[in-house]
Amino acid sequence: MKLIARYLGKYRKLVALSIFIKLLGTVAELMLPYILEHIIDHVVPAGKLAQVLGWGPPGQEKLPLSTC
């Protein structure tokens, strides 16, 4: 461990920042199922599909909601 610490030296802040960014990315990935659960359980049954489309890529609002 001391060998690794010696080689890190001046890069410690950069390594800490990299680990923090990776942690934020992991938390964001773990939150995705909860966001989808909320959309499926609450937003879609209430008929608020505009809210769902509002979170999508630009231009999605103009697509038809169903083809039937």
C-alpha positions as CSV (number, residue, x, y, z in Angstrom):
1,M,0.0,0.0,0.0
2,K,2.9,2.4,0.7
3,L,4.2,1.7,-2.7
4,I,0.9,2.8,-4.3
5,A,0.7,5.9,-2.1
6,R,4.2,6.8,-3.1
7,Y,3.4,6.6,-6.8
8,L,0.2,8.5,-6.4
9,G,1.9,11.4,-4.8
10,K,0.8,14.6,-6.7
11,Y,-2.2,12.8,-8.2
12,R,-4.1,12.2,-5.0
13,K,-6.6,14.9,-5.6
14,L,-7.3,13.7,-9.1
15,V,-7.7,10.2,-7.9
16,A,-10.1,11.3,-5.2
17,L,-12.1,13.3,-7.7
18,S,-12.2,10.4,-10.1
19,I,-13.5,8.1,-7.3
20,F,-16.2,10.7,-6.4
21,I,-17.4,11.0,-10.0
22,K,-17.6,7.2,-10.3
23,L,-19.6,7.1,-7.1
24,L,-22.0,9.7,-8.4
25,G,-22.4,7.7,-11.6
26,T,-23.2,4.6,-9.7
27,V,-25.8,6.3,-7.6
28,A,-27.4,7.7,-10.7
29,E,-27.6,4.2,-12.2
30,L,-29.1,2.8,-9.0
31,M,-31.7,5.6,-9.0
32,L,-33.0,4.8,-12.5
33,P,-35.3,1.8,-11.5
34,Y,-36.9,4.0,-8.8
35,I,-37.6,6.8,-11.4
36,L,-39.1,4.3,-13.8
37,E,-41.2,2.8,-11.0
38,H,-42.6,6.2,-10.2
39,I,-43.4,6.9,-13.9
40,I,-45.0,3.5,-14.4
41,D,-47.0,3.4,-11.2
42,H,-48.1,7.0,-10.8
43,V,-47.6,9.1,-14.0
44,V,-48.9,6.7,-16.7
45,P,-52.0,5.6,-14.8
46,A,-52.9,9.2,-14.2
47,G,-52.7,9.9,-17.9
48,K,-49.9,12.5,-17.6
49,L,-47.9,11.2,-20.5
50,A,-46.8,14.7,-21.4
51,Q,-44.6,14.5,-18.3
52,V,-43.0,11.3,-19.5
53,L,-42.3,12.7,-22.9
54,G,-41.0,15.9,-21.4
55,W,-38.0,13.9,-19.9
56,G,-37.2,12.3,-23.3
57,P,-35.0,13.6,-26.1
58,P,-36.1,16.9,-27.8
59,G,-38.7,16.4,-30.5
60,Q,-40.3,13.4,-28.8
61,E,-43.3,15.5,-27.8
62,K,-44.4,15.6,-31.5
63,L,-44.6,11.8,-31.8
64,P,-48.1,10.2,-31.6
65,L,-48.8,8.5,-28.2
66,S,-50.2,5.4,-29.9
67,T,-50.6,4.0,-33.4
68,C,-53.9,2.3,-32.8
